[in-house]
Amino acid sequence: MYPFAISSPADFSGFALQLFQHQYGLNKVYREYCDRLNITPEKVDAIEKIPFLPVSFFKTHRVVTSNFTPEITFFSSATTGTQPSKHEIKDLLLYEMSFIKTFEHFYGTPRQYTFLALLPSYLEREGSSLIYMIEKLMQLSGKRENGFFLYDHEKLFKTLTELKKRKEKTILFGVTYALLDFIKNYRINFPELILFETGGMKGRGKELVKEEIHYLLQEAFHLQNIHSEYGMCELLSQAYSAGHNIFATPLWMKFLLRDEKNPLHVSATFLEGAINVIDLANIHSCAFIATDDLGRRHKNGIEITGRFDHAETRGCNLLIF
């Protein structure tokens, strides 16, 4: 069962409740988590009542619905000395359909774009879901100039200059610290560029607030807005921001907010709180994830406002087994 035919809130709720029963029955880790909370399918008649598995379980447990040999395994980035998350993918086509349909919904066909990527820390490790996604988008684009630039800032600048001159529709994905390194030496007036900033500083420099980062990038590229992609190795779907760090989701993905002090209190009407994600493409792992991110609700999506610190994150993970 694929979730991509969902077209209404009623469709979403029905699919989510059905998937919850399926995963409760076949996902041993998720079922034990639910049982320890004393929550069974008979007690769940609304998506807000579904238990959300702390995202950290992907670091410590094999989170799979039924037993299978994965087609690919995605790993999160991890700072030195920390354990990366691991997401085993049973059906790679499901991931591809999810990110392609989502991209097409927000940006149109990949064939119209040239894709450039400045993602050194992602390229230098195994199992990045972001790299897999961008490689596939490049394949669908088929443009000669598509490419990853690692640390070759001069080549990236020359490519951007040529694409601007030819008025080619261009998307640049960049990890935060690499983009900031790039603009120390290179600037270009390219207001038509779609620039995706993602990933943070990765310990490569002083942490800056998002508004400051986006201001610096807007100044360097002469852009009105900075785009962002909200994705993680534990999810098969992505949310996109076209500016102001406010993210919209495809129809098979939903953000809910939970009480920061009572993680079992979840509501679709909270204006602020910690972010829970329902990703109905996560059929073969767990579709109901309690993230470590904080958010604020807007009419057009969820603004990512920060993250729990280490102590808060540990406190949120109610049950360790």
Secondary structure, 3 states (H helix, E strand, C coil): CCCCCCCCHHHHHHHHHHHHHHHHHHCHHHHHHHHHCCCCHHHCCCHHHCCCEECCHHHHCCCCCCCCCCCEEEECCCCCCCCCCEEEECCHHHHHHHHHHHHHHHHCCHHHCEEEEECHHHHCCCCCHHHHHHHHHHHHHCCCCCEECCCCHHHHHHHHHHHHHCCCCEEEEEEHHHHHHHCCCCCCCCCCCEEEEECCCCCCCCCCCHHHHHHHHHHHHCCCCCEEEECCCCCCCCEEECCCCEEECCCCEEEEEECCCCCCCEECCCCEEEEEEEECCCCCCCCEEEEEEEEEEECCEEEEEEECCHHHHHHHCCCCC
